[in-house]
Every structure is written in C-alpha cells, then in structure tokens.
Amino acid sequence: MRDAPHGPKEWTAALLSALYLAPLAGVPAPLIICHAEAAEGQTRSIATTRETNLRKAPGTDGEILTLIPKGARAAVGDCHNGWCQVSWNGRDGYAIARNFDAAETPSWPRVPVAMWQTYDHGSWEKAGRLGIARAHEERDGDRGLILEIGAAGEWSLNGERPNFGGMIAAEIEPIENWLELEFGLSTLATAGHTELSGDVLFKKPFRLSPTVEFMVGAGPSFSRVLNGPERGNSWSAEFALDWMFWPTQNIGWFIEPTWSVNPKNGQQSAAVSIGILIGFPK
C-alpha cells in the first residue's frame, strides 16, 4: 500500500488526481471545477474582427480614446469580464473581448481549480472562471435602426417662396460600412401652399471618428402639393449630404442639406433639415 501524502505538494497532487479520476470512477467530485483564466501579464498580437473602440476604462460607458480599424493587430493583455487590456498605435486602454479573432486567442488548458473558503471573512472565492466571461454588447457603430426627427426648410432655385416645416426619417444599414437606406417624410408649408413629400436615399457612410459620421446619398423623391396653383404630384431626383454627431451612445444630432431636380420641367430646389438622432441597438 502506498504511503499517505505528507507535505503540501503531495496533498495538492493527490487532490488534483482525485478530481480528474472521480468522474471516471462514478464518484461525484466534492469540489466545484472551473476553467482557469489566462495567466496575467502575457500579451498576444491579435487582429480585430470589426471596428473596435479603445476605451479609457472597461465598459461601454468608458471614454473612447480612438477607433481600432477592422483587421488591425493590437497587443492584447489580461482579459476579465469580457474586456481586455489593449495597446494599439501608441495608446493603452481597454477593448471588448469579442471583437478580437477567436482563432488567435490564447488557448489555455482546462486546469481544474477548486473553490475554497477563506476563513478570514467567511466568503467563497473563485480561483478560476470559465475563460473570458460573455461580453456586454457594445453598441457603438452597431445600431439596427436610426430615427431622425427635426425641422426642414426648402428654397426653390426658380424664384418661388421658401417653404418650412418638419420631417421624420428612419435609417437602416443593410450592408455594414457600405450602404445605408433612408426613408423620409416631410411636410412643408407657406401661405397658400402645403406640400407633402417622401424620399428614399441610398447612402454611402464614412466614419470620420467614433462620434462623427458622414454620408453621401442619392435617390428618388415624391411630392404632392395639396393646394395652390401648383397643386398635383411630381417626381424629382434628390442628392444629399448627411452629417451625424453622436455625443452619447444612442442620442445625437444631424444636419442634412439636399439638392433636387425635377427631370420633367427642370425645376430645382435646395433644402436642409436638422434635428435629433435616436439609435436603436440591433
């Protein structure tokens, strides 16, 4: 018969062996098993799978330091609760773990680690977790729907009086970083002239910074004049520039100048709308 272990090392080895062999023998392990996290202090060069915000502190409320482009390689250090210490382009901060290539993430062995009671304060502490915890959703640049509400003005380039009113529009991004669709409605009026119009714009987005977006777009516009000598329907081709500013995560403001031309009679007009943005996460 083998002697019982005497020293701390022998007891540790025996305990780990028992934990590994207990499931095979049909004996329930007396302690909870969990995966050990990656050793602290180690870094890996890992590519981002999408545009990623480098933040001053972990969490979506942390100040944004810069935007790491998709495919850029960054030095990734310790990861905890879904956030990693990251260094990129001379800046140090934190980035969400799920935005780094999982295929290149360090693979650590599943070492069984027991949970023990610390008698100094009577609480249970974990010596390991299940790898990197599932990250909180980072919504910046990941909005499923954007609602625009604001005021609008239109000036005819043929010498007619300007019209003023309100507008509402919804934007979606069917092709990320390449195509945004805007569906807009507006009502404009002056004395004796009321006009309802709607448009569909196809836009190419450009992200100038983590909080500023710029888009160039074009599409058809339909108008209906409800009263006055020009009463009736008309179609135009519309061209737009759109600036979006996001001082907070899902609330911002926009300004959108447009120019339109009626291909049938050559009538041209310039317009501008300005208002607030409301983002709805995917």
Summary of the structure (lengths in Angstrom):
residues: 282
radius of gyration: 29.6
end to end distance: 63.6
largest distance: 109.5
contacts: 788
relative contact order: 0.12
helix: 9%
strand: 53%
